[in-house]
Amino acid sequence: LREPLRALFLVWGFGIDLAGVVLLPLLDEGLARRFLAAVTPWMAEPMFSMAHRQFVLCNAAFAIMRGLGGVFVDERGALLAAALSYLIEAVAIACEWRLGVGEALPALVLELVVFAFALAYLLRGQAHHSKL
């Protein structure tokens, strides 16, 4: 589980959250709109509006937590922060889904699956350390 989890955190944290959501709008607004429509279809706010800026700042925080979780995958604190970032984002997406945005459901499920995967790895490591 270690290397797939590391790859997931690095790609999602530094690739999707940082490069795609945070930096891409600064480089190519048209491409950023298409990217956001593909990965976050419920985010229909105008580019650089207050809601969009808040979304970008949240994703910057997620990028840091997830990317560092990938870099320090064997450090329980970094791994816990990365895992919790998926749970926090799942709660936020669940609010969108509850408000009637049906496109949010697949993302909600994906966030919860990644959280469960990371938590299982974390607990498996905890059990391994307690046996030592």
N, C-alpha and C positions, 0 to 999 in steps of 0.2 A: 504493500500500500504506500510505502514511503515515496518512491519516485513518481508514481502517477499523481499523488497528492501534491508533491513539489511542483511538478509540471503544471498542474491545474492552477495552483495559486500564482505561479509566475505568469502564465499566459493570461489568466483572468485579471489579476491585479495590475501587472505592468502593461499588458497588451490591451485588453478591453477597457478597463477602468481608467488607466492613466493615458495611454496613447489614443484610444478611441474616443472616450467621453471627455477627457479634460483637455488634451492638446490638439486634437483634430479640428475643433471649431476655430482655433486660433490660426490654423494653417490653411484650411479649405472649407469654407462654410457650406458649400453645396454638398461636398462629400460627407461632411459631418451630419448634415440633415438626413442623408440616405442611410448612414451608419446608425444613427439614433432611431430612425424609423424601423430598421431591421432588428435592433437589439432591445429597444424600449418603445414598442408601438403606442404605449399609453402616454408617452411624454410628447404631447403635441404643443407645448409652449413655444413661443417664438424664440429664436436663437438670441441669447444674451439678455433675455428678459430676467426679471428678478427670480422667477421660479426656475428658469434654466440655470442661472448662476448658482442657486442653492443646490440644485441637482448635481451640478458639476463639482461643487465643493464637497458634497457628501461622497461622490465617487472618488475624489482625490483622497479623502480619508480612507475609503475602502481600498484604494489602490495601495496605499502605504501599508495598511494592516495585512492585506492579502499577499502583496509582493514580499514583504518581510517574513510572512509565514512560510513562503516558499524558500526564501534564502535560509532561514533559520528553522527548517522543518523539524529538527530534533530538539528545539528549545520549546518546552511546554507553554511558556508564556506567550511567545510569538504565535504558536499554533492555536492556542486558545483565542487570542485576539482575532486571528484570521477566521476561525470557525464562527465566532460570535458575529463577525461582520456579515456573514451570510444569513444568520438568524435575524439580525436587525433589518437587513434589506428585505427579507421575506415578510417581516411584519409591515414594513412600509408598502410593499407591493400588495399585500393582503388588503390594506386599506383601499388601494385603488380598485382592486377586484370587487370589494364589498360595495364600492360606489358605482358599480356597473360596468367597469372596464373589463370586458371578457377576455381581451388579448393579454391581460396580466396573469391569467391563471397558469399558462405554461412556465412563465418566468418564476412565479411563486413556487411551483413544484420543483423546478430546477434548483432554486436557492435552498430549499429545504433538503433536497437530496444531497447537495454538496455539504451542507451543515452536518447532516447525519453521517456522511462519509468521513468528514474531518473529525467529528466527535468520536466516532468508532476508532479511528486511528489514535486519537489522543487517549481514550480510555484503555485501548489495547497497550499502549506504551506505559500508562500508569500501572496497569496490572503487571506488566513485565518488570517495571522498576520495583514494585512492592515484593516481588519474588526474590529479588537479589539480596 
